[in-house]
Amino acid sequence: MEKTEKPYLLICGAGPTGLLLAMEMQRRGVPYRIVDKKEGPSQHSKALGYWARTLEIFRKTGLDRAVVDAGNPIHAVSSYYQNQKLGEVSLNQINSPYPFGLILPQSDLERLMIQKLEELGGYVEWNTRFKEAKEIENGVEITLSHLGDLEETIRCPYLVGCDGAKSSVREMLHLPFKATPYPDAFVLVDAKFDWPRAEDQLEGHLHPDGALIHFPFGKGRGRILYMRKKGEDPHQLPSVAQVEQVIKERTGEKIVLSDVEWISPFGIHHVVSTAFRKGRTLLCGDAVHVHSPAGGQGANTGMQDAYNLAWRLGLLYHKRADESILDTYEEERMKVAKEVVAFSDQLTKSIEMIGGRTFLPKAVVKLLFRLGLKSLSHSKKLQELFSNKLAEISVNYRGTSGVSETVDEAAPRLSQKLLPGDLVPHLRLPNGEELIDLLDDQQYTLLVFSTKKVEVENVRILVMDPSTKEHFGVTGEAFFLVRPDRYIAYRSNYFLDKLPC
């Protein structure tokens, strides 16, 4: 394939984050190039948990169907302590067309994303390393290194680093990125084995020696991830027999591992970059935030960074917005990254408590966990809140500078149910259509709760059925301006002649 002669941006890194950005640029008609120093896509499982919000993003390309078909849906998370079940959290309360978690090795996801990118007419330039860049007038001058040390210099308006925790693009910007490590060491194993319970639930086994988690891939394969005992060499590679012994001690199950694909010791840490943008260079994914795998939100958050950036670049390239539209990317995604890091940190420290990493007696810790999980297991509302947080459906941009509202005090008030910065909820309309499918992800959509005839240039108008008012907290006339990424940019209880878009 011929290279794009005049790309609008260069994407450095072809993991899930970079691939999503490339797919979105292809869909939106924005010329780009995507390069990666590797020879080809990842061959290891790496990340493997994907949540509803990410699947909703895939929906616009049809990639959601292929990913769900290839993955293993998870409908519940169960917790055990020394072989006794403490509780179960249903994921069926996730407010999405995808009320489940999905287990799929990253290598399989990347393969499907590359296939979709090629179907759309794009491709990845492998064996191409980002070497250096400098900002020039109205753009960035970038030096790439190809096989055989052949160098190429290109110029384009924007550079986007999606090149992981050891990002060369971030290092070029001299942004500090010192991670805080957790004290515990871990081991992960991907293999074939017969698990005694259903493969549609994720199991966390809490034990005084450390937690163990089972991630079922489906069809008799899965991942075992466990915390090493205190005092163990964190770098030593355990044998298959040693892993089987740990499983037996912590779950009570005699599991035989076969067809072992990967055994790896690893440590975890967390950090959020001090900046997501410097001039005409922007950063997404692990290049700007790294955190504990607890919650399985890492790859999801990175791809949602890319999606947040993609709609902005699309409008900017097609001259439907000016460069100020990029100004709130960092503000919004840094807010989310900090919240995700804090949430995963809480989950990790809770797991560490069971492994004796606390001053409390183990009997007290067990009692606290049992009471907490019992409350969660028996409360539909708590399960809904927890599962929507895991699924990143509850991510919002409330209070950021890119969202707003105007209110006529004399008109019926708008409730606090859906605020500027919130995600428009998944909703089946009276005619059977899904609201998610009617919102335009190439431009803004105005949801109209009024009998007035409204026309706005370059904005899709959707007149809402009165029966949907309760879902938006509306009693009288109201207008909700929805961004291409489905977040509410603006709301009002009267029509404003000039909308903020």
N, C-alpha and C positions, 0 to 999 in steps of 0.2 A: 504493500500500500504506500501511496505517496504521503510524505509528511505535509502537515498543514503549513503553508508558506508564511502566513501572517497570523499566528495564534494570538488570541486575546489574553490568554494566560497559559503558563506552564505549570502543570501539576507534578510535583516531585513526590513519588511514592505510590505504588500500585497495590497496597493492601486494601481492605474493605473501605476505608475512608476515602482514599484517592480514587478508587474505582467508582464509588458512588458519585463523587464530584464529577468524574469524567462522563458517567452515564447521564447525569443531569445537564451537563454542558452540551452533550450530543442532542438530547431531547429538546433543549431550549435554543438550538441553533447558534451556539456560541463557539467560535473556533478555538481550539486548545490543542495542547500536546500533553501526554502523560508519559513520564519516564520512570524507570526503576533500575537500580544498579544490579539487581539479582538477575539470574539467568531466566527465571520464569516464576510462576506463582508458587506460593508456599506449599510444601509437601507435608507439613505437620499440622496437627489439630489446632494448637494454640488456643485462641478464644473459641467458645462453642455455644454461648448462650445468647439468644436473640429474643427481644421482647416486642410487644404489640406495636409500640410507636414506630419501631424500625420497619415492621412488616407493613404498616400503613403507608410508609414512604415508598416501599417497594411496589405498592399496589398500582401506582400510576404507570409503571412500565410493564406490569404483568409479571414481574419477577417474584412477587409474593407467592404465586401458585407453585412455581418451580421450587422455591425454597421450602415451603411448607411440605410439599410432596417428598422432598429429599430428607427433611429433618424428622425429629421425634418430638411430638407435642407433649408438654408437661402440664398436667392439670392440677397438681397439688405438690406441696412441699411438706414432708413429714420429718419430725424430729424425734430422736431416740436418745435415751441416756442409759448406758450400760445395758443395752438390749431391751429396754423397756420403752414403749412408745409414749412420748410426752404429749404430742398433739399433732394436728395436721391443718395446714392452711390451704384452702381452695383458691385456685387462680381463676375460677369461673366468674368472679366478680369484676374482672377487668372490663372497663367500659370501652370496648373495641370490637370490630368484626373478628378479632383474633384473641379470644379470651383464654389464653394459655401462654406458657413460655415455650420456646423451641430450642432443642438441642441439635446442633449441626456443627461438625468440625469446621474450623475456619478454612481449611484447604478446600473443602467441598463448596463452601459459600463463595470463595474467590473464583473457583471454576465456573460456577453458575453466573457470577457477575461478569466475568470476562466473556462468556458466551453471549450474555445479553448485550454487553457493550458492542461486540462484533455484529450482532443482529441489527443494532441501531446504526452501524456504519463506522464505529470507532475501533481503536486497537491500542495496545500498550507497546511502548518502545523499551524492550528489555535490554540488559547489558549497557545501560546508559546512565552514567553517574553524574549527579550534580556536583560541580566543582566549585564555582564561585559566582557571585552576582554583585552588581552595583547599580544603584539607582541613577537613572538618567532623566532627562526632561521628558515628562509624560510617560514614563515607563521604567523597565528594568532591563539591564543588559546581563545576560546569563551565559556562563560557559559550561558546556557539557563535555563529558569525556566518554567516547565510545570504545568498543573493543579495539585493541591495538593502539591504545592511547591517542586515537584520533580525536582532536578537539573540534568543537563547533560552538560558535557564538550566535545567540539569537536575541532578538529584542521584542518585548511584548509589554503591554500595559501592566500586567500583574503576574506575580509569582506566588504559588500556594504550596507550602510545605506540609505534606501528609506523610512524612518519612519516618515516623515512629519516635520512640523515646530517645534514641540517639541521633536525632534529627540534625543533618548537616545544614539544613536551611536555618534552623533555630540557632545553631552554633555560629553561623555566619553573621547573625544579628547580634551576637554577644548578649543574649538574654540569660540571666541566671536560671538554673534548673536543678537545684540541689535537692535530691529526694530524701525523705525521712524514712529510714527502714523500720520495719516491725522486728521485734526481738526473736520471733519464732521462725524456724525453717520448715519447709514443706517438701513433699514428694508428690509427683503426679504420675499416673500410669494409665496409658490407653491400651486396652487389650480386649480379648474375647473371653467372656465368662458367663455362667448361668447365675443370674440373680434370683433369689427365691420369691421376690414380690414383683408387682406390676411395673412395667417399664414406662408408665405414664406419670410417675412421680419421682421427684428428686428427694433423696434421703440424706439427712444430716445426722450423724452418729456422734454424740457428745460423750467424752470419756476422760477420766482423770489424766491419762497420758497425752491427750490431745484429740481434737476433732477429726472425723473422717467423713467425707462426702462422696456419695455415689451419683454420677451424672450418666443416665442411660442414653446411649446413642440409638438404641433400638436394634432389633435383630441380633440380640445376644452380645452386643459390643457396648463398651462404655468407658468412662474415666473414673478412676479412684484418685481422690486427692486427700492427703492426710498431713497432719501436723506431726513433726518429728518429736520424739521424747527429748526432754531437757538433757543436755550433755552429749547428745549424738553429734557426730561430725556432720555439719550441714552440707558439706561438699561430697561426701561419700555416696556412691551409687549403690543402692540396695539391690540385692538379688531378688529374683522372682519369688523364691521361697520365703525370703524375709518379708516381702510385701504381703504374701498370702497369710503369714503369721500375724502381721499387724491387723489385717482385715478380720481374722478370726478373733483376736483379742478385743477388738473395738466394736464388732457387730455381732459376735457370737455365731457367725456363719462360716462354714468351711467352703471357701471359694477357690476354685482351681483356675489360674490364669493361663491362657494360651494365645498364640498368634499375637504376641506382645509387640505393639508398634512403637512404643515410646515409654521409657522410664527416665524421669528427669528430676533431680533435686533443684529447688529454687527458693528464692527469698522474695518477699513482697515489700513494697514501699509506696509512698504517696507524695505527690508534688503537683502544684499548679503553677504554670508559668506566670511571670509578672506582666506579660503582654501577649496578646494573640495577633497583634498586627504592628508593623513598623513600616510606615510609608506605604509603598505599593507591594509589600510582601506580607502575606497572611499565613496563619498556621492553623491546622486542624488536628484533632485526634490526639494520639499519644505524644505527638510533638509538643503539646502544651499541657497535657494532664495525664498523670499515671496514678493508679490507685489499686487497692486490694481487689482481688477477683470476687470477694463477697458481694453478692447481689447480681453478679454477671452483667454489669452495665458498661464495661469499658468500651468494647467495640461499638455498642449501641450509641454511646455518647459521642464517639468520634464521627460516626456516620451522620448523626444529627447535627454536629458542627458543620459538616460538609453541606447538608441540605439547607441549613440556615444561611450559609454563604451563597449557595447556588442560585436561589431565587433572586437574591440581590444582584449578582453578576448578570443574570439573565435580563433583568429590567434595565440595568445600567448599559449593557451592550446594545440593546435595542432602543436606547434613548427614551425610555419611559420613566427614567429616574436620573438624578444627578449623583455625583460621587459621594454626596453626604449620606446616601443610603448604606454605605459601608461603615459608617461611623459607629453604629450601634451593634455591629457584629460582635466585637470584643466585649462590650458591656454585657450583652445577653448571654453569650456562651461562657464567659468567665463566671458569671453568677451560677449557671447550671453546673459547671465543672466543680466549683467549690461545694455546692450542695451534694453532688454525687460523691465527692471525696469524703465529705463529712458523714454521709449515710453509710458508705462502705466501711469507713473507719469504726463507726458504732457497731456494725455487724461483726467486724473482725474482732474487736475488743470483747464483745459478748461471747464469741466462740472461744477466745483465749481464756476467759474466766473459768470455763468448764475444765480447761486443761491445767488448772492450778495456778494460773497467772493472776492471782488475786490474793488479798490478805484475808478474805472471808473463808470460813470453813466450807469444805466441799458439800456437806449436807445442806448448808444454808443456800449455797449457789444452786444446787439441784432444786430446792424448794422454790426459789425465786423463778427459775426457769419454768418449772412445772406450772406455777400460778400464772405466769405471763402467757405461756403457750395455751393454757386452758382458757384464759380470757379471750385470746386471739381466735382460738378454734371455735368458740361458741358465740362469737359476735360477728354477724354478717357485715355490720358497718365497719368494724376494725379490719376484717379481711379485705373489704373493698378498698379501704384507705391504703393498706399495706401492699396489696397486689397492684394497685394502680401506681403506687410509688415505684415498685420494682419495674413495672412495665413502662415507666417514664411517661405515662399518660397525664400524670399530675404536674409535670414540668411546666413552669409558667414564667412569664417575663413581667409580672406585675411590678410596678414601681420603676421600670426602666424608662429612659428618656424617649424611646421610640413608640410608646403607646400612650393614649390619652382618651379623654372623654369631655363632652360639654353637656351641661344639664340645664334645662329650663325648670326653675323651681315651681313654676305655676302648672307644669304638666305632670302627669302621673310619674312617680319616681321609678327609677330602675333599681332592682334589688342588687344585693352583693353576690348573687349566685354565679354570674359570669362576668368577670371584670376584664378591662383592657389588659392584654398580656396572657389571657387564658387560652387554652386550646378549645376550639369549637368541638362540642361533644359528638360522639358517634350517635347517630339518631336515624331511625327508620321513619320515613315520612308516611302520611296517610295513603299516598298512592303506591306505597311499597318500595319506592326508591330510597337509596342510602344517601344521606346528606353529604357524606364524605366524597361521594362520586360526582356530586353536582358542583362542588367548590372548584374554582379554576386555579390550578397551581402555576399558571403562566402569568397571571395578573391578579389584581385585587377583585374580591367579590363583595358586593353590598347586600346584606340580608335585610329585607324591608318588612317591618311589621306595621303596615299602614295601607290605607286605600289610595294614597296619593300616587300619581304617576311620576316615577323617578327615572331620569336618564343622566348618566355620568360617562364621559368619554374614557375609554380604556378601562372600564370597570364592568364586571359582569353583575347584572342585577338579578337577585332571586327574591321574589315575593313569597314570604313564608305563610304557610297555612296557620290560621289562628290557633289551632290545637297545639302548635309547637311552642307557644308563648311561655308556658310554665318551665320549659327546659332552659330558657334564657332569662328567667326571672323578670318577664315583661308583663305588665298589666294594660298599658295603653299603647300609644304610638312609640316605635323605637327603630333605630337603625344601627346595625353592627357592620363595620368595615373589617373584612377578613383578609389577611395577607395571603400570599400564595402558599405559605407553609402552614396554613390553617389556624394561625393564631390571630386573636382579635387585636387589630391595630387601634381601633377607635370605636366608641359607642356614644349614642346620644338619644335623648327622648324627643328630639325634634330634628328636622332635616336641615343640614348645614349646606349652603350652596357650594362651598368649596371644601371638598374633603381633604384630609391630610394624607395624600398619597400621590 
